[in-house]
Amino acid sequence: MRYLLDTDRCSYIQRGHPEVVRRLQSLPLDAEVMTSVITQAELLAGIEQAPSARRREELRTLYDQLLTRIADILPVTSEVAEKFAEVITSLVRKGTPVPVNDIWIATVALAHDLIVISQDGHFQHVDGLQIEDWTRPSETEIEGN
């Protein structure tokens, strides 16, 4: 399985959210966990906008630790741009507003056939996108109990 972490899940991992960290640690060895350059930019902006130097330093340490858990940071490519054009056009035609950064993240996932890890409801409006929310046990874990 190949996964793309959204910004909210990266933040949860940084804060040590028990269920998200457990799900990350329980992945099979061949699973790949990535993020996008869009998420990277959002995380870095959050660091820069922190109210104090101390908080910026704390956030930067968490960010650096997060990077050790990620296989790759995926860029925006021509293929992603093509997908972006398709997805945003579809959403506009449906009258479904989705933040632009979430569309970029979704199209990175679509271009690379990745499962987006997020709790953000906006992603549900993107046709063909696979989504998992790691803040709750998976359906197979619930069925097994």
N, C-alpha and C positions, 0 to 999 in steps of 0.2 A: 504494500500500500504506500501511496505517496500523498503527503499532506502539505497544505499551505496554511500557515498560521496567520490569522488576521491580527490586527493591532490589539484588539481587546484581549485575545488569548495570549499574546506575547506579554501583555501587562499582567495577566493572571499568573503566568509562569514566573515572571520576575518577582511577584509578591508571594509566591509559594502557595497559591490556591490548591488545597489538598487534592481535590478530584482531578483538576487539570494536570497537576504534576504526576499523580498516580497514573492517569491515562497515558501521558507521555512516556513514563518509565515502563509501562506494561506493553508497549508496542513491540512487535516482533523485530528481531535483529535486522531483517532486510527492509524494514520500513524506513522511508526517507521523510524527514520533516524539514520544510523550507519556509521561507517567507519571501516577500517581494520588496523591491526597492521602495515601493510606496509605503509599506509598513515601516521600513527602515527610516524613511524620511519623517513619518509621523512620530515615531519613537524619539528620534533625534530632536525634533521640534519640541516635544514635551520636555526633554532634558534642558534645552536652551531657554524655555519659558518658565522653568522652575523659579520660585520666588527668592531663593538664596543660593549662594555658592555651595554651601554644605549640601543642600538638597540636590543641586545639579551633580555634585560629586557622587552622592548616593545613587542617583538614577543612572549615571554613567557606569558605575560599577555593576549595577543590575543588568544594564544593556550589554556590557562586555561579557558577563556570565551567560546571558541568553545566547549570544552568538556562538558560544562553545557547544550549544545543543542543536544548532541548526546546520543542516548539511550544505545549504546554499542560499544566497539571496538572489532571487531571479529578477532580471532587468525587464524593462519595457522594450520589446523588439517590434519589428514590422508586423510579425504575425499577431502579437498582442494588440497592436494598434488596429489591425483589421478586425479582430474580434471586438475591440472596444467600439468601433463604428457600428458594427452589427447590433451589439447589445444596447447601446444607448439609443439607437434608432428604434429598436423594438420597445424599449421602456417609454420613450417619448410618445410613440404611437398608442401605447396602452394608457398613457396618462399617469404613469407610475414614477413618482420622484424617488431617485436613489442618489445619495451623495456621490459625486464624481470619483473620489478616491476609492469608494467601495466598488464602483464599476471597474476601475483599473485593477483592483485586487481580484475581482471575479474573473476578469478577462485573462489575467496572468494564469489563474487556475485552469480556466477552460483551454487555453493554448497549450498547457503542459499536462492536461488530464489529471489534475490534482483535486483532492477533497479539501474544501475550505473548512478550517476549524474556527468557528465563530458562533457567537450567540446573537449576532446582529440580524434582525429580521429582514433587513433590506435585501440580503442575499437570496431570500426565498423568491424574489421577483425575477431572478435571472434564470431564464430557461436553460435546462440542461446542466445546471451547476449542482455538484454534489456538496452537501454541507453536513457537518457533524458539530454538535455542541458538547464539548468535553467537561462542562460544569456539572453534568448529570451522568449517571451510569449509562452505558450503551444499552440498546434494546436487548441484545443477546445476554448481557449481564443480568438484566431485570428478569428475562425469561428463565435464566438458569437458577434463580433464587426461589 
